[in-house]
Amino acid sequence: MKIKNQRVFFNEQYENWVNSVDKNKLRIMEQSIELLRIGKQDSVLDVACGIGVLYPLLRNIPIRRYIAIDISEKMLEEFARQYKIAI
């Protein structure tokens, strides 16, 4: 799939991502973050952040910087809307 087509696809599908994370996936993400031992000296680059699934798991951890990027403008807009942050 070409990048342009990926952007179109994810812009059309972003609403489906809102309810796509179940408790099992969330638990796996929490465990992964624990294993990484992210701390106050660390920065996190969330590539393909989508609607910000990792953000609520990371926002209470004292980290230096959190940067989220995604190919889909709609995903980023939803991320910003959910967490009331500027994009």
The first five atom37 places (N, CA, C, CB, O) and aatype in JSON, in Angstrom:
{
  "aatype": [12, 11, 9, 11, 2, 5, 1, 19, 13, 13, 2, 6, 5, 18, 6, 2, 17, 19, 2, 15, 19, 3, 11, 2, 11, 10, 1, 9, 12, 6, 5, 15, 9, 6, 10, 10, 1, 9, 7, 11, 5, 3, 15, 19, 10, 3, 19, 0, 4, 7, 9, 7, 19, 10, 18, 14, 10, 10, 1, 2, 9, 14, 9, 1, 1, 18, 9, 0, 9, 3, 9, 15, 6, 11, 12, 10, 6, 6, 13, 0, 1, 5, 18, 11, 9, 0, 9],
  "atom_mask": [
    [1, 1, 1, 1, 1],
    [1, 1, 1, 1, 1],
    [1, 1, 1, 1, 1],
    [1, 1, 1, 1, 1],
    [1, 1, 1, 1, 1],
    [1, 1, 1, 1, 1],
    [1, 1, 1, 1, 1],
    [1, 1, 1, 1, 1],
    [1, 1, 1, 1, 1],
    [1, 1, 1, 1, 1],
    [1, 1, 1, 1, 1],
    [1, 1, 1, 1, 1],
    [1, 1, 1, 1, 1],
    [1, 1, 1, 1, 1],
    [1, 1, 1, 1, 1],
    [1, 1, 1, 1, 1],
    [1, 1, 1, 1, 1],
    [1, 1, 1, 1, 1],
    [1, 1, 1, 1, 1],
    [1, 1, 1, 1, 1],
    [1, 1, 1, 1, 1],
    [1, 1, 1, 1, 1],
    [1, 1, 1, 1, 1],
    [1, 1, 1, 1, 1],
    [1, 1, 1, 1, 1],
    [1, 1, 1, 1, 1],
    [1, 1, 1, 1, 1],
    [1, 1, 1, 1, 1],
    [1, 1, 1, 1, 1],
    [1, 1, 1, 1, 1],
    [1, 1, 1, 1, 1],
    [1, 1, 1, 1, 1],
    [1, 1, 1, 1, 1],
    [1, 1, 1, 1, 1],
    [1, 1, 1, 1, 1],
    [1, 1, 1, 1, 1],
    [1, 1, 1, 1, 1],
    [1, 1, 1, 1, 1],
    [1, 1, 1, 0, 1],
    [1, 1, 1, 1, 1],
    [1, 1, 1, 1, 1],
    [1, 1, 1, 1, 1],
    [1, 1, 1, 1, 1],
    [1, 1, 1, 1, 1],
    [1, 1, 1, 1, 1],
    [1, 1, 1, 1, 1],
    [1, 1, 1, 1, 1],
    [1, 1, 1, 1, 1],
    [1, 1, 1, 1, 1],
    [1, 1, 1, 0, 1],
    [1, 1, 1, 1, 1],
    [1, 1, 1, 0, 1],
    [1, 1, 1, 1, 1],
    [1, 1, 1, 1, 1],
    [1, 1, 1, 1, 1],
    [1, 1, 1, 1, 1],
    [1, 1, 1, 1, 1],
    [1, 1, 1, 1, 1],
    [1, 1, 1, 1, 1],
    [1, 1, 1, 1, 1],
    [1, 1, 1, 1, 1],
    [1, 1, 1, 1, 1],
    [1, 1, 1, 1, 1],
    [1, 1, 1, 1, 1],
    [1, 1, 1, 1, 1],
    [1, 1, 1, 1, 1],
    [1, 1, 1, 1, 1],
    [1, 1, 1, 1, 1],
    [1, 1, 1, 1, 1],
    [1, 1, 1, 1, 1],
    [1, 1, 1, 1, 1],
    [1, 1, 1, 1, 1],
    [1, 1, 1, 1, 1],
    [1, 1, 1, 1, 1],
    [1, 1, 1, 1, 1],
    [1, 1, 1, 1, 1],
    [1, 1, 1, 1, 1],
    [1, 1, 1, 1, 1],
    [1, 1, 1, 1, 1],
    [1, 1, 1, 1, 1],
    [1, 1, 1, 1, 1],
    [1, 1, 1, 1, 1],
    [1, 1, 1, 1, 1],
    [1, 1, 1, 1, 1],
    [1, 1, 1, 1, 1],
    [1, 1, 1, 1, 1],
    [1, 1, 1, 1, 1]
  ],
  "atom_positions": [
    [[0.84, -1.17, 0.0], [0.0, 0.0, 0.0], [0.89, 1.24, 0.0], [-0.96, -0.01, 1.22], [1.82, 1.35, 0.8]],
    [[0.6, 2.16, -0.89], [1.37, 3.4, -0.96], [1.03, 4.3, 0.22], [1.11, 4.13, -2.29], [-0.05, 4.19, 0.81]],
    [[1.96, 5.18, 0.56], [1.75, 6.06, 1.72], [0.5, 6.9, 1.56], [2.97, 6.96, 1.91], [-0.25, 7.07, 2.53]],
    [[0.25, 7.43, 0.38], [-0.96, 8.23, 0.17], [-2.19, 7.39, 0.48], [-1.01, 8.77, -1.27], [-3.12, 7.87, 1.12]],
    [[-2.2, 6.14, 0.01], [-3.34, 5.27, 0.27], [-3.47, 4.94, 1.75], [-3.21, 3.99, -0.54], [-4.59, 4.82, 2.25]],
    [[-2.35, 4.79, 2.46], [-2.4, 4.53, 3.9], [-3.03, 5.72, 4.62], [-0.99, 4.26, 4.45], [-3.86, 5.53, 5.51]],
    [[-2.65, 6.91, 4.25], [-3.22, 8.11, 4.87], [-4.72, 8.14, 4.66], [-2.56, 9.39, 4.3], [-5.48, 8.38, 5.6]],
    [[-5.16, 7.9, 3.44], [-6.6, 7.9, 3.14], [-7.29, 6.82, 3.96], [-6.84, 7.66, 1.63], [-8.34, 7.08, 4.56]],
    [[-6.73, 5.62, 3.99], [-7.32, 4.51, 4.74], [-7.5, 4.88, 6.22], [-6.46, 3.25, 4.61], [-8.59, 4.73, 6.76]],
    [[-6.43, 5.35, 6.86], [-6.51, 5.64, 8.28], [-7.37, 6.87, 8.57], [-5.12, 5.85, 8.84], [-7.99, 6.95, 9.63]],
    [[-7.41, 7.82, 7.66], [-8.32, 8.96, 7.84], [-9.77, 8.5, 7.79], [-8.07, 10.02, 6.76], [-10.62, 9.06, 8.49]],
    [[-10.06, 7.49, 6.98], [-11.43, 6.97, 6.89], [-11.77, 6.05, 8.06], [-11.62, 6.22, 5.58], [-12.94, 5.93, 8.42]],
    [[-10.78, 5.41, 8.65], [-11.02, 4.4, 9.69], [-10.83, 4.89, 11.12], [-10.12, 3.25, 9.45], [-11.01, 4.12, 12.06]],
    [[-10.46, 6.15, 11.31], [-10.08, 6.6, 12.66], [-11.18, 6.38, 13.69], [-9.71, 8.06, 12.62], [-10.87, 6.08, 14.85]],
    [[-12.44, 6.51, 13.31], [-13.53, 6.32, 14.28], [-13.57, 4.89, 14.81], [-14.88, 6.68, 13.63], [-13.96, 4.67, 15.96]],
    [[-13.18, 3.93, 13.99], [-13.16, 2.53, 14.43], [-12.1, 2.29, 15.49], [-12.92, 1.61, 13.24], [-12.24, 1.38, 16.31]],
    [[-11.05, 3.09, 15.49], [-9.96, 2.91, 16.45], [-10.38, 3.33, 17.86], [-8.73, 3.72, 16.01], [-9.8, 2.86, 18.84]],
    [[-11.35, 4.21, 17.97], [-11.77, 4.71, 19.27], [-12.18, 3.57, 20.2], [-12.93, 5.71, 19.12], [-11.86, 3.59, 21.39]],
    [[-12.87, 2.59, 19.67], [-13.35, 1.47, 20.49], [-12.59, 0.17, 20.23], [-14.81, 1.24, 20.24], [-13.06, -0.9, 20.61]],
    [[-11.43, 0.26, 19.6], [-10.73, -0.96, 19.2], [-9.8, -1.54, 20.26], [-9.95, -0.69, 17.97], [-9.34, -2.67, 20.1]],
    [[-9.52, -0.81, 21.32], [-8.58, -1.29, 22.33], [-9.36, -1.96, 23.45], [-7.7, -0.13, 22.89], [-10.09, -1.31, 24.2]],
    [[-9.2, -3.28, 23.54], [-9.87, -4.0, 24.62], [-8.96, -4.09, 25.84], [-10.29, -5.4, 24.16], [-7.8, -3.67, 25.79]],
    [[-9.48, -4.62, 26.93], [-8.73, -4.69, 28.19], [-7.47, -5.53, 28.07], [-9.61, -5.26, 29.29], [-6.46, -5.21, 28.69]],
    [[-7.51, -6.58, 27.27], [-6.34, -7.44, 27.09], [-5.21, -6.68, 26.4], [-6.71, -8.7, 26.29], [-4.06, -6.76, 26.82]],
    [[-5.53, -5.96, 25.34], [-4.52, -5.16, 24.63], [-3.95, -4.08, 25.55], [-5.11, -4.53, 23.36], [-2.75, -3.81, 25.53]],
    [[-4.82, -3.47, 26.33], [-4.38, -2.43, 27.26], [-3.43, -3.0, 28.31], [-5.6, -1.78, 27.94], [-2.42, -2.37, 28.64]],
    [[-3.73, -4.17, 28.82], [-2.87, -4.82, 29.8], [-1.5, -5.12, 29.21], [-3.51, -6.12, 30.31], [-0.48, -4.93, 29.87]],
    [[-1.47, -5.59, 27.97], [-0.2, -5.88, 27.29], [0.61, -4.6, 27.13], [-0.46, -6.54, 25.91], [1.83, -4.61, 27.34]],
    [[-0.05, -3.51, 26.76], [0.66, -2.23, 26.62], [1.21, -1.76, 27.96], [-0.27, -1.16, 26.02], [2.34, -1.27, 28.03]],
    [[0.43, -1.89, 29.02], [0.89, -1.5, 30.36], [2.12, -2.31, 30.77], [-0.23, -1.69, 31.4], [3.08, -1.76, 31.3]],
    [[2.08, -3.62, 30.52], [3.21, -4.48, 30.87], [4.44, -4.11, 30.05], [2.85, -5.95, 30.64], [5.56, -4.11, 30.57]],
    [[4.25, -3.78, 28.79], [5.37, -3.39, 27.93], [6.02, -2.11, 28.45], [4.9, -3.19, 26.48], [7.25, -2.0, 28.48]],
    [[5.21, -1.16, 28.85], [5.74, 0.1, 29.39], [6.51, -0.15, 30.68], [4.6, 1.11, 29.64], [7.57, 0.44, 30.9]],
    [[5.99, -1.02, 31.53], [6.7, -1.37, 32.77], [8.06, -1.99, 32.46], [5.86, -2.34, 33.62], [9.05, -1.65, 33.11]],
    [[8.11, -2.89, 31.48], [9.37, -3.54, 31.12], [10.4, -2.55, 30.59], [9.11, -4.63, 30.08], [11.6, -2.75, 30.77]],
    [[9.94, -1.51, 29.94], [10.86, -0.5, 29.39], [11.47, 0.38, 30.47], [10.13, 0.36, 28.38], [12.49, 1.03, 30.25]],
    [[10.84, 0.41, 31.64], [11.34, 1.22, 32.77], [11.6, 2.67, 32.37], [12.63, 0.6, 33.34], [12.67, 3.22, 32.59]],
    [[10.6, 3.26, 31.77], [10.69, 4.64, 31.32], [10.74, 5.55, 32.55], [9.49, 5.02, 30.4], [9.95, 5.4, 33.48]],
    [[11.66, 6.5, 32.53], [11.82, 7.4, 33.67], [11.96, 8.85, 33.28], [0.0, 0.0, 0.0], [11.81, 9.21, 32.11]],
    [[12.24, 9.69, 34.27], [12.24, 11.14, 34.06], [13.33, 11.63, 33.12], [12.38, 11.82, 35.36], [13.24, 12.75, 32.63]],
    [[14.34, 10.84, 32.87], [15.4, 11.23, 31.93], [15.08, 10.81, 30.49], [16.73, 10.63, 32.36], [15.82, 11.13, 29.57]],
    [[13.98, 10.08, 30.31], [13.65, 9.51, 29.0], [12.67, 10.39, 28.23], [13.07, 8.13, 29.17], [11.84, 11.09, 28.8]],
    [[12.81, 10.32, 26.91], [11.84, 10.9, 25.99], [11.18, 9.74, 25.26], [12.5, 11.91, 24.99], [11.81, 8.71, 25.02]],
    [[9.91, 9.91, 24.91], [9.17, 8.87, 24.2], [8.73, 9.41, 22.86], [7.96, 8.37, 25.04], [8.09, 10.47, 22.79]],
    [[9.06, 8.69, 21.79], [8.58, 9.0, 20.45], [7.56, 7.94, 20.09], [9.77, 9.05, 19.4], [7.91, 6.78, 19.86]],
    [[6.3, 8.33, 20.04], [5.2, 7.42, 19.75], [4.89, 7.49, 18.26], [3.92, 7.77, 20.61], [4.1, 8.33, 17.82]],
    [[5.54, 6.62, 17.49], [5.38, 6.59, 16.03], [4.1, 5.82, 15.7], [6.62, 5.94, 15.34], [3.85, 4.75, 16.26]],
    [[3.31, 6.37, 14.8], [2.0, 5.8, 14.45], [1.12, 5.8, 15.69], [2.16, 4.36, 13.88], [0.5, 4.79, 16.03]],
    [[1.06, 6.94, 16.36], [0.34, 7.07, 17.63], [-1.16, 6.9, 17.49], [0.63, 8.41, 18.25], [-1.85, 6.62, 18.47]],
    [[-1.68, 7.06, 16.27], [-3.11, 6.91, 16.08], [-3.89, 7.9, 16.92], [0.0, 0.0, 0.0], [-3.61, 9.1, 16.92]],
    [[-4.88, 7.4, 17.65], [-5.72, 8.26, 18.48], [-5.16, 8.44, 19.88], [-7.12, 7.69, 18.56], [-5.84, 8.98, 20.76]],
    [[-3.94, 8.0, 20.11], [-3.28, 8.23, 21.39], [-3.51, 7.15, 22.42], [0.0, 0.0, 0.0], [-3.65, 7.45, 23.61]],
    [[-3.54, 5.91, 22.0], [-3.8, 4.8, 22.91], [-2.77, 4.73, 24.04], [-3.81, 3.48, 22.14], [-3.11, 4.43, 25.18]],
    [[-1.51, 5.01, 23.72], [-0.46, 4.94, 24.75], [-0.44, 6.16, 25.66], [0.88, 4.79, 24.08], [0.06, 6.08, 26.79]],
    [[-0.95, 7.27, 25.19], [-0.84, 8.52, 25.95], [-1.36, 8.43, 27.38], [-1.58, 9.6, 25.23], [-0.66, 8.86, 28.3]],
    [[-2.56, 7.89, 27.62], [-3.02, 7.83, 29.01], [-2.16, 6.94, 29.9], [-4.45, 7.34, 29.05], [-2.14, 7.11, 31.12]],
    [[-1.45, 6.0, 29.3], [-0.56, 5.13, 30.08], [0.75, 5.83, 30.41], [-0.28, 3.84, 29.31], [1.42, 5.48, 31.38]],
    [[1.11, 6.82, 29.61], [2.39, 7.51, 29.78], [2.28, 8.87, 30.46], [3.04, 7.69, 28.44], [3.26, 9.35, 31.03]],
    [[1.13, 9.49, 30.43], [1.04, 10.87, 30.89], [1.27, 11.04, 32.39], [-0.3, 11.43, 30.55], [1.59, 12.15, 32.84]],
    [[1.13, 10.0, 33.16], [1.38, 10.1, 34.6], [2.77, 9.63, 35.0], [0.35, 9.31, 35.36], [3.13, 9.64, 36.18]],
    [[3.56, 9.22, 34.02], [4.95, 8.83, 34.27], [5.8, 10.08, 34.07], [5.41, 7.65, 33.32], [5.67, 10.76, 33.04]],
    [[6.66, 10.4, 35.01], [7.5, 11.6, 34.84], [8.57, 11.36, 33.77], [8.16, 11.99, 36.18], [9.62, 10.78, 34.05]],
    [[8.29, 11.81, 32.55], [9.26, 11.68, 31.46], [9.65, 13.07, 30.98], [8.67, 10.83, 30.28], [8.95, 14.05, 31.22]],
    [[10.78, 13.13, 30.32], [11.28, 14.41, 29.82], [10.37, 14.97, 28.73], [12.72, 14.25, 29.28], [10.0, 16.14, 28.76]],
    [[10.01, 14.13, 27.77], [9.26, 14.62, 26.6], [8.48, 13.46, 25.99], [10.21, 15.26, 25.55], [8.94, 12.32, 25.96]],
    [[7.28, 13.79, 25.49], [6.46, 12.82, 24.76], [6.13, 13.45, 23.41], [5.14, 12.45, 25.56], [5.56, 14.54, 23.35]],
    [[6.5, 12.76, 22.34], [6.23, 13.24, 20.99], [5.42, 12.17, 20.27], [7.57, 13.55, 20.21], [5.81, 11.0, 20.24]],
    [[4.3, 12.57, 19.71], [3.43, 11.64, 19.0], [3.33, 12.07, 17.53], [2.02, 11.59, 19.65], [3.1, 13.24, 17.23]],
    [[3.52, 11.11, 16.63], [3.38, 11.39, 15.2], [2.52, 10.31, 14.55], [4.77, 11.47, 14.51], [2.51, 9.16, 14.98]],
    [[1.81, 10.71, 13.51], [0.98, 9.77, 12.77], [0.78, 10.3, 11.36], [-0.39, 9.54, 13.48], [0.82, 11.51, 11.13]],
    [[0.57, 9.4, 10.42], [0.34, 9.77, 9.03], [-1.08, 10.34, 8.83], [0.56, 8.55, 8.12], [-1.33, 11.06, 7.87]],
    [[-1.98, 10.0, 9.73], [-3.39, 10.37, 9.58], [-3.74, 11.64, 10.36], [-4.27, 9.22, 10.04], [-3.63, 11.68, 11.59]],
    [[-4.15, 12.65, 9.64], [-4.57, 13.89, 10.29], [-5.79, 13.65, 11.18], [-4.88, 14.96, 9.24], [-5.9, 14.23, 12.26]],
    [[-6.7, 12.8, 10.72], [-7.92, 12.51, 11.48], [-7.59, 11.81, 12.8], [-8.88, 11.65, 10.66], [-8.21, 12.1, 13.83]],
    [[-6.63, 10.89, 12.77], [-6.21, 10.22, 14.01], [-5.64, 11.24, 14.98], [-5.15, 9.11, 13.71], [-5.98, 11.22, 16.17]],
    [[-4.79, 12.14, 14.49], [-4.19, 13.16, 15.36], [-5.25, 14.12, 15.9], [-3.13, 13.94, 14.59], [-5.18, 14.53, 17.06]],
    [[-6.22, 14.47, 15.07], [-7.3, 15.35, 15.54], [-8.1, 14.68, 16.65], [-8.22, 15.73, 14.37], [-8.47, 15.33, 17.63]],
    [[-8.38, 13.39, 16.49], [-9.11, 12.65, 17.52], [-8.29, 12.56, 18.8], [-9.48, 11.23, 17.02], [-8.83, 12.71, 19.9]],
    [[-7.0, 12.32, 18.67], [-6.08, 12.29, 19.81], [-6.19, 13.61, 20.57], [-4.61, 12.03, 19.34], [-6.38, 13.63, 21.79]],
    [[-6.05, 14.71, 19.85], [-6.1, 16.04, 20.47], [-7.46, 16.31, 21.11], [-5.79, 17.12, 19.44], [-7.53, 16.91, 22.19]],
    [[-8.52, 15.88, 20.47], [-9.87, 16.1, 21.01], [-10.06, 15.32, 22.31], [-10.94, 15.7, 19.97], [-10.56, 15.85, 23.29]],
    [[-9.67, 14.04, 22.3], [-9.86, 13.19, 23.48], [-9.12, 13.71, 24.7], [-9.41, 11.78, 23.19], [-9.66, 13.69, 25.81]],
    [[-7.91, 14.17, 24.5], [-7.05, 14.53, 25.63], [-6.87, 16.04, 25.78], [-5.71, 13.88, 25.48], [-6.07, 16.51, 26.59]],
    [[-7.62, 16.8, 24.97], [-7.6, 18.26, 25.05], [-6.18, 18.82, 25.02], [-8.31, 18.72, 26.31], [-5.77, 19.58, 25.9]],
    [[-5.46, 18.41, 23.99], [-4.1, 18.89, 23.79], [-3.97, 19.5, 22.41], [-3.07, 17.74, 23.98], [-4.75, 19.18, 21.51]],
    [[-3.01, 20.36, 22.23], [-2.78, 21.0, 20.94], [-1.97, 20.07, 20.05], [-2.04, 22.35, 21.11], [-1.1, 19.34, 20.51]],
    [[-2.27, 20.12, 18.75], [-1.47, 19.34, 17.8], [-0.74, 20.29, 16.88], [-2.36, 18.37, 16.99], [-0.01, 19.84, 15.99]]
  ]
}
